[in-house]
Amino acid sequence: MSNVLITGGCGMVGSHLIEFYHSKGIKPIATFHNPTIDITEVADKCEYHPCDVRDRDSVHALIHNYLPDVIYHLAAQSYPALSWEIPIETFETNANGTINVFESIKKIREHAPGYDPVVIVACSSAQYGSTLIKHPEPVTEEAEMLPLHPYGVSKVAQDLLAYQYHTTFGIKCIRARIFNTTGVRKVNDVVSDFTKRAVQLEKGLTDKFICGNLSTKRAITDVRDLINALYKLSSDGVYGEAYNISGKHIYQVKDIISIIEEVTGITINAEVDAVLMRPLDEPIIYGNSQKLIAATGWQQEIPLKQTITDMIGYWRTKL
């Protein structure tokens, strides 16, 4: 069985990737640093190691000790708004952390020239930035990258570093440009915020449902569909290439509230709070995933209603 390393195994996507491999009888190695999830939920399904990807020696030691066949590099400072407050830490984590992974592989090859792992690098739709505003049709991988915040810029750097290390050193990198994805354990996105508030209303923990812009449109993917795409890319993706991973169904943010009402049976009176309105918000975020589909046969399978149903159930047990 393949030896799998997941950096950022303490995030929402990482936790689901852990569960995916565990279901296949593989106990992956996973790193944690400043978890965004309750790692006790998946701790028995992986071998966790503390590791800050900004620490070059720690990253090298982990890869050297386990020589994973597949590395999913998910570790990141992943919040765009926060990147304005901590731009240096964002770059150190996202760009330098990626360099540390690749440099570790290079260093190991000095003594073990046959070491040749596949590295899936978690990139982002945020790289396209204002291109999404100028061209509301689903963007392809060839679209111009014009990010709107330090997080987006750091992801462009990460993406191009993966391309560079593949082209120059032959490292088998695949760049996965991930669009809006949500699911159980997700926090700080519109679907997780709304489902959590709905359960708080159910439980009498709040009497208000505040929100921001309800008119924007997003293609939303369930995290389990994302995991399937990443797994397929690890075996069928072309090294050095970039692949959009985007849902095919577009939802206006207000539609999410309607689905939550259907799932819960409660009536939600949403109150728009100006504080939650972003100064610049892409009217639509939608990616063209035909390149991914052609390479792997991937299809989006889980409808948003099912995703929301599962998230509601999760918050009912957690709150």
Secondary structure as UniProt FT lines:
FT   STRAND          4..7
FT   TURN            8..10
FT   HELIX           12..23
FT   TURN            24..25
FT   STRAND          29..32
FT   HELIX           39..41
FT   HELIX           43..45
FT   STRAND          47..50
FT   TURN            53..54
FT   HELIX           56..66
FT   STRAND          70..73
FT   HELIX           80..85
FT   HELIX           87..91
FT   HELIX           92..96
FT   HELIX           97..109
FT   TURN            110..111
FT   TURN            113..114
FT   STRAND          118..124
FT   HELIX           125..127
FT   HELIX           131..134
FT   TURN            141..142
FT   HELIX           150..169
FT   STRAND          172..178
FT   STRAND          181..182
FT   TURN            184..185
FT   HELIX           190..202
FT   TURN            203..204
FT   STRAND          209..211
FT   STRAND          217..219
FT   STRAND          221..222
FT   HELIX           223..236
FT   TURN            239..240
FT   STRAND          242..245
FT   STRAND          250..252
FT   HELIX           253..264
FT   STRAND          270..272
FT   HELIX           274..276
FT   STRAND          284..285
FT   HELIX           290..296
FT   HELIX           304..318
//
